[in-house]
Amino acid sequence: MLVAIGSVKGSPGVTSLAVALAARWPTPGAVVVEADPAGGDLAFRFGHHREPGLSELAADTRAGGVGRDLAAYTQPLTVGVDAVLAPAEPEAVPAVRLLAARGVGLLRAAAINRLVAVDVGRLAWQSPALPLAAAADVLLLVTRAWPDAVDAVQVRRDALLALPGMRASVRLVLAGDVPCPAREVERVVGLPVAGRVPDDRRGAAVLSGRARPGLGWTRLEFLRAARAVATALHTEPVHRPAPAGAPVAPARVAAEAVRRP
């Protein structure tokens, strides 16, 4: 399964969720691909060189190497996950743009029998990662459940669903405290909630490389929550929600969404 993980406002833990999903996916071989145009964090967090990684993968797709194994570009993290590490900003932007233009087929092929979790970062309308989000089987939008964050998702919903080539089933993951019920968030936004991940300092430290996993680390609160989301995605059929309202051209929808507060 090809799963893109992103946000529309702030930094609610997108990278941590991508790593946690891969670590707790029900079947082995999951891979995280850092495709955040703002630059990768995992190399710094886990003390790795950034090569081989996203830059090499993108360059090889430009050279026609779409049949290559994704494993050739991964590095192992201490949490038992292989990751394609992104370069720092600004080198990340051209790498993400090239991967989105030429590498979707490679990612989809790699995701036939395993999870490929693509961290697409914050999905501003100008983001070069938007085609990766659209090409995924599932797009998870991580958001706080506070009114301003929920509104930010709601006003961009139709723009996301109208992306060119959109095939992803879009779902929400609520981060941290949830001051209103998930059903109410679903009603307001018009998207299903795939789960909730808590504020968990120990789990965040492990997933960011600041702490060793240690005995029983998969039972940490964040990891248990990620396991629930992973299991649901692995076992449930994917249904893409229909856009609300009359069809609107993607550019017009995007402009309207960006203009709204």
MIVEXMAR-650474 format. One record per residue: residue number from 1; residue in one letter; y, z, x of N, C-alpha, C in turn. Coordinates in steps of 0.2 Angstrom, whole numbers. Atoms other than C-alpha are relative to their C-alpha. Layout:
BEGIN
nr/rest/n.north/n.up/n.east/ca.north/ca.up/ca.east/c.north/c.up/c.east
NUM/A/Y/Z/X/Y/Z/X/Y/Z/X
...
! end
This chain:
BEGIN
nr/rest/n.north/n.up/n.east/ca.north/ca.up/ca.east/c.north/c.up/c.east
1/M/-6/0/4/0/0/0/6/0/4
2/L/-6/0/-4/17/-4/6/5/4/-4
3/V/-4/-5/3/29/10/2/7/0/4
4/A/-7/-1/-4/48/10/6/3/6/-3
5/I/-3/-6/2/57/26/6/7/0/2
6/G/-7/0/-2/76/27/5/4/5/-5
7/S/-4/-4/4/91/35/-3/6/-4/-2
8/V/-6/4/1/107/29/-11/7/5/2
9/K/-5/-4/-2/118/44/-6/-2/6/4
10/G/1/-6/-4/118/57/8/-6/-1/4
11/S/6/0/-4/103/61/19/-5/6/-3
12/P/5/-5/3/90/70/8/-7/1/3
13/G/6/-1/-3/76/70/20/-5/-7/-1
14/V/4/6/1/70/51/19/-5/0/6
15/T/5/1/-6/62/51/37/-5/5/-1
16/S/5/-5/1/54/67/34/-6/-1/-5
17/L/5/2/5/46/61/18/-5/-5/2
18/A/4/6/-2/40/45/26/-5/3/5
19/V/5/-3/-5/31/55/40/-5/4/-4
20/A/5/-5/4/24/68/28/-5/-4/-4
21/L/5/4/4/17/54/16/-5/-3/5
22/A/5/3/-5/9/46/31/-5/5/2
23/A/4/-5/-2/2/62/37/-5/3/-5
24/R/4/-3/6/-5/67/20/-3/-5/-4
25/W/3/5/4/-11/50/14/-7/1/-1
26/P/7/-1/0/-28/51/7/-5/-4/4
27/T/5/4/-5/-36/38/18/4/-1/7
28/P/-2/0/-7/-34/36/37/4/-7/1
29/G/-4/6/-3/-23/24/47/7/-2/-2
30/A/-7/1/2/-6/26/39/5/-1/6
31/V/-5/2/-6/9/19/49/7/1/-3
32/V/-7/-1/1/27/24/48/4/-6/3
33/V/-5/5/-3/40/10/51/7/2/-1
34/E/-7/-1/0/57/15/55/4/-6/-1
35/A/-4/6/1/68/2/48/7/2/-3
36/D/-6/-3/2/84/12/45/6/-4/5
37/P/-5/4/-4/99/1/50/5/5/4
38/A/-4/-5/-3/108/17/55/-3/2/7
39/G/3/-2/-7/96/19/70/-6/5/-1
40/G/5/-4/1/80/28/72/1/7/3
41/D/0/-7/-2/77/47/74/-6/2/3
42/L/6/-2/-2/59/48/78/-1/0/7
43/A/1/0/-7/59/43/96/4/6/3
44/F/-3/-6/-3/72/57/100/-3/6/-2
45/R/3/-7/3/64/70/89/-7/1/4
46/F/6/-1/-3/47/67/97/-1/-1/7
47/G/0/0/-8/52/64/115/-4/-7/2
48/H/3/7/-2/46/45/115/5/-5/3
49/H/-4/6/-2/53/30/123/0/-4/-7
50/R/-1/4/6/59/18/109/-4/-7/1
51/E/4/7/-1/48/3/116/-7/2/2
52/P/-1/6/5/37/-4/110/1/3/-6
53/G/-2/-3/7/44/-2/93/3/-6/-4
54/L/-2/5/5/54/-11/80/3/-6/3
55/S/-3/6/-3/64/-22/92/-5/-5/2
56/E/5/4/-2/48/-29/99/-3/-3/-6
57/L/3/2/6/40/-31/82/5/-6/-3
58/A/-5/5/3/56/-40/76/0/-7/4
59/A/-1/5/-4/57/-51/91/-7/-5/0
60/D/7/3/1/38/-56/89/0/-4/-6
61/T/0/4/6/41/-61/71/4/-6/1
62/R/-5/6/-1/55/-73/76/-4/-5/4
63/A/4/4/-4/43/-80/89/-6/-3/-3
64/G/6/2/3/30/-83/76/-6/4/0
65/G/6/-4/-1/19/-69/80/-2/4/-6
66/V/1/-4/6/16/-64/62/-7/2/-1
67/G/7/-2/1/-3/-63/64/-2/6/5
68/R/1/-5/-5/-1/-49/77/-2/7/-4
69/D/1/-7/3/-8/-31/73/6/4/1
70/L/-5/-5/0/5/-19/68/-1/6/5
71/A/2/-6/-4/-4/-6/79/3/-1/7
72/A/-3/1/-7/3/-15/95/7/2/1
73/Y/-7/-3/-1/20/-8/91/1/7/-2
74/T/-1/-7/2/16/9/86/-1/5/6
75/Q/1/-6/-5/17/26/96/-2/6/-4
76/P/2/-6/3/8/42/91/5/6/0
77/L/-4/-6/1/17/57/84/-4/6/0
78/T/4/-6/0/11/75/86/-3/2/-6
79/V/3/-2/7/8/76/67/-6/-5/-2
80/G/6/4/1/-6/63/69/2/-6/-4
81/V/-2/6/3/4/48/63/2/-5/5
82/D/-2/5/-4/7/32/71/7/-3/-3
83/A/-6/3/3/25/25/70/3/-5/4
84/V/-4/5/-3/35/10/74/7/2/1
85/L/-6/-3/-1/50/17/82/6/-5/0
86/A/-6/4/0/68/10/79/4/1/6
87/P/-5/-2/-5/81/8/92/6/4/-3
88/A/-6/-3/2/97/17/91/5/-5/-2
89/E/-5/4/3/112/11/82/5/-2/6
90/P/0/5/5/119/-3/84/-6/-5/0
91/E/6/4/-1/103/-11/90/-4/-1/-6
92/A/5/0/5/94/-6/75/2/-6/-6
93/V/-2/5/5/104/-18/63/-3/-7/1
94/P/3/7/0/99/-35/70/-8/1/0
95/A/7/-1/0/81/-28/72/-3/0/-7
96/V/2/-1/7/80/-23/54/1/-7/-4
97/R/-1/6/3/88/-39/48/-5/-5/2
98/L/5/5/-2/76/-50/58/-7/2/-3
99/L/6/-2/4/61/-40/51/0/-1/-7
100/A/0/2/7/67/-42/34/0/-7/-2
101/A/0/7/1/69/-60/36/-7/-3/2
102/R/6/3/-2/53/-64/45/-6/4/0
103/G/5/-4/-1/42/-49/45/-4/3/-6
104/V/3/-3/6/38/-45/27/-8/-2/0
105/G/7/2/0/22/-55/28/-5/5/4
106/L/3/-4/-5/16/-45/43/-1/7/-3
107/L/0/-7/3/20/-28/34/-5/0/-6
108/R/4/0/6/11/-33/18/-7/-1/2
109/A/6/1/-3/-4/-39/28/-3/7/3
110/A/2/-7/-3/-5/-22/37/-1/5/-5
111/A/1/-5/5/-4/-13/21/-5/-1/-5
112/I/6/2/5/-19/-21/12/-5/6/0
113/N/6/-5/0/-31/-7/17/3/7/3
114/R/-3/-6/-2/-19/7/22/7/1/-2
115/L/-7/-1/2/-2/15/19/5/-3/6
116/V/-5/1/-5/13/7/28/6/3/-4
117/A/-6/-3/3/28/18/24/6/-2/4
118/V/-5/3/-3/44/10/28/6/4/-2
119/D/-6/-4/1/59/21/31/6/-5/0
120/V/-6/5/0/74/10/25/7/4/0
121/G/-6/-4/-1/87/24/26/4/0/-6
122/R/-4/0/5/102/24/15/2/-7/-3
123/L/0/7/3/102/8/3/7/-1/-2
124/A/-7/3/2/121/3/3/-1/-7/-1
125/W/1/6/3/123/-13/-5/0/-5/6
126/Q/0/4/-5/126/-21/12/-5/1/5
127/S/5/-2/-5/111/-14/20/-5/-6/1
128/P/5/6/-1/100/-27/29/-7/2/-2
129/A/6/-2/2/85/-16/24/-2/-2/-8
130/L/1/1/7/87/-21/5/-6/-5/-1
131/P/6/4/2/74/-35/6/-6/3/2
132/L/6/-4/-2/61/-23/14/-1/4/-6
133/A/1/-5/6/64/-11/-1/-2/-5/-6
134/A/2/4/5/62/-26/-13/-7/-2/0
135/A/7/3/-1/46/-32/-5/-5/5/-1
136/A/5/-6/0/37/-15/-6/-4/0/-7
137/D/4/-1/7/24/-11/-19/4/6/-4
138/V/-3/-5/3/33/5/-22/7/2/4
139/L/-6/-2/-3/51/10/-18/2/7/-2
140/L/-2/-7/1/54/29/-17/7/2/1
141/L/-7/-2/-1/72/35/-19/0/7/0
142/V/0/-7/-1/74/52/-12/7/2/-2
143/T/-6/-2/2/88/61/-21/0/8/-2
144/R/-1/-7/2/95/79/-24/0/-1/-8
145/A/0/0/8/94/83/-43/7/3/-3
146/W/-6/-3/3/112/89/-44/4/-6/-3
147/P/-3/5/4/123/79/-56/3/-6/4
148/D/-3/6/-4/133/69/-43/-5/-4/3
149/A/5/5/-3/117/63/-34/-4/-4/-5
150/V/4/3/5/108/59/-50/5/-6/-3
151/D/-5/5/2/124/49/-56/0/-6/5
152/A/0/5/-5/124/40/-39/-6/-5/-1
153/V/6/4/1/106/34/-43/1/-4/-6
154/Q/0/3/7/109/30/-61/5/-6/0
155/V/-4/5/0/124/19/-58/-2/-6/5
156/R/2/5/-4/115/9/-45/-7/-3/-2
157/R/6/2/2/99/7/-54/-1/-7/-2
158/D/1/7/2/101/-10/-62/1/-5/6
159/A/-1/4/-6/108/-17/-45/-6/0/4
160/L/6/-1/-4/92/-11/-36/-5/-4/-4
161/L/5/3/4/81/-18/-50/1/-8/0
162/A/-2/7/0/90/-35/-49/0/-3/7
163/L/0/3/-7/88/-37/-30/-4/-7/0
164/P/4/6/0/82/-55/-26/-7/2/3
165/G/7/-1/-3/63/-55/-24/-3/7/-2
166/M/2/-7/2/62/-37/-32/-7/0/-3
167/R/7/-1/2/43/-33/-34/-2/8/0
168/A/1/-7/0/44/-14/-31/0/4/-6
169/S/0/-5/5/40/-1/-43/5/6/2
170/V/-5/-5/-3/55/11/-41/-1/7/-3
171/R/1/-7/2/52/30/-42/5/4/3
172/L/-4/-5/-3/62/45/-39/-4/6/4
173/V/2/-7/-3/58/60/-27/5/5/0
174/L/-5/-5/1/68/75/-31/0/5/6
175/A/0/-4/-6/73/85/-15/4/6/-1
176/G/-3/-6/0/77/103/-14/0/3/-7
177/D/-1/-3/7/82/114/-29/1/-5/-5
178/V/-1/5/6/80/105/-46/3/4/-5
179/P/-3/-4/5/93/113/-57/-1/-3/-8
180/C/1/2/7/88/102/-72/-7/-3/0
181/P/7/2/1/70/97/-78/0/-8/2
182/A/2/7/-3/62/81/-70/1/-5/-6
183/R/0/4/6/61/74/-88/7/-2/-2
184/E/-7/2/1/80/75/-90/2/-5/5
185/V/-2/5/-5/82/66/-74/-2/-7/-1
186/E/3/6/2/70/53/-79/4/-4/-6
187/R/-4/3/6/80/51/-96/6/-3/2
188/V/-7/3/-2/97/49/-87/-1/-6/4
189/V/0/5/-5/92/38/-73/-4/-6/-3
190/G/5/5/2/78/28/-82/-5/-2/5
191/L/5/1/-5/66/29/-68/-5/6/0
192/P/5/-6/0/50/40/-67/1/4/7
193/V/0/-5/-6/50/55/-55/-7/0/3
194/A/7/-1/-3/35/54/-43/-2/7/3
195/G/1/-7/-3/37/72/-37/6/3/2
196/R/-6/-4/-3/48/85/-29/-2/2/7
197/V/1/-3/-6/49/90/-11/5/6/1
198/P/-4/-6/-1/56/108/-7/4/0/6
199/D/-3/-2/-7/68/114/6/-4/4/3
200/D/5/-4/-4/56/120/19/1/-1/7
201/R/-3/1/-7/63/124/36/-6/-1/5
202/R/5/1/-4/46/126/44/-3/-7/0
203/G/2/7/1/40/110/37/4/-5/3
204/A/-5/5/-3/56/101/42/-1/0/7
205/A/1/-1/-8/54/108/60/-6/-4/2
206/V/6/3/-2/37/101/61/0/-8/0
207/L/-1/7/1/41/84/54/5/-3/4
208/S/-5/3/-4/56/82/65/-2/1/8
209/G/2/-1/-7/47/87/81/2/6/3
210/R/-3/-6/-3/56/103/84/-5/6/0
211/A/5/-5/0/40/113/81/-7/-3/0
212/R/7/2/0/22/111/85/-4/1/-7
213/P/3/-1/6/11/108/70/-4/7/-1
214/G/3/-6/1/0/123/73/-6/0/-5
215/L/6/0/5/-15/129/63/2/1/-7
216/G/-2/0/7/-14/126/45/7/-3/-2
217/W/-7/2/1/2/116/46/0/-5/-6
218/T/0/4/6/-3/104/32/0/4/-7
219/R/0/-4/6/-3/119/20/8/2/-1
220/L/-7/-2/1/16/121/23/3/-3/-7
221/E/-2/2/6/26/119/7/2/-8/-1
222/F/-2/7/0/34/102/11/-6/-5/0
223/L/6/4/0/17/95/16/-4/0/-6
224/R/4/0/6/8/101/1/4/-5/-6
225/A/-4/4/5/22/93/-10/-1/-8/2
226/A/1/7/-2/20/76/0/-7/-2/-2
227/R/7/2/2/1/77/-3/0/-2/-7
228/A/0/1/7/4/78/-21/3/-7/-2
229/V/-3/7/1/16/62/-21/-5/-5/3
230/A/4/5/-3/4/53/-9/-6/-1/-5
231/T/6/1/4/-11/56/-20/1/-3/-7
232/A/-2/3/6/-2/51/-36/1/-8/1
233/L/-1/7/-1/3/35/-28/-6/-4/2
234/H/6/3/-2/-14/31/-21/-5/-1/-6
235/T/5/0/5/-23/34/-37/3/-3/-7
236/E/-2/3/6/-11/28/-51/2/-7/0
237/P/-2/7/0/-7/10/-56/8/0/0
238/V/-7/1/-1/10/4/-52/3/-4/-5
239/H/-4/4/5/22/-2/-66/7/0/2
240/R/-7/1/-2/39/-9/-62/4/1/-7
241/P/-4/-1/6/52/-3/-75/4/-6/-1
242/A/-5/5/1/62/-16/-84/7/2/1
243/P/-7/-1/-1/80/-17/-80/3/2/-7
244/A/-3/-1/6/91/-9/-93/6/-5/-2
245/G/-5/5/2/103/-20/-103/-1/-7/1
246/A/1/7/-1/106/-38/-102/-1/-2/7
247/P/0/2/-7/101/-47/-86/6/-2/2
248/V/-6/2/-3/115/-49/-74/-2/-2/7
249/A/1/3/-7/116/-59/-58/1/6/5
250/P/0/-5/-5/112/-48/-43/7/2/3
251/A/-6/-1/-3/129/-50/-35/5/4/-4
252/R/-4/-3/4/138/-45/-50/-2/7/-2
253/V/3/-7/1/127/-30/-53/2/4/6
254/A/-2/-4/-6/130/-24/-36/7/2/1
255/A/-7/-1/0/148/-26/-36/2/5/-5
256/E/-2/-5/5/149/-16/-52/-2/7/2
257/A/3/-7/-2/138/-2/-45/4/3/6
258/V/-4/-2/-6/148/-1/-29/7/3/-2
259/R/-6/-2/3/164/0/-39/0/7/-3
260/R/0/-6/5/159/14/-50/0/7/5
261/P/0/-6/-5/162/32/-43/-7/3/0
! end
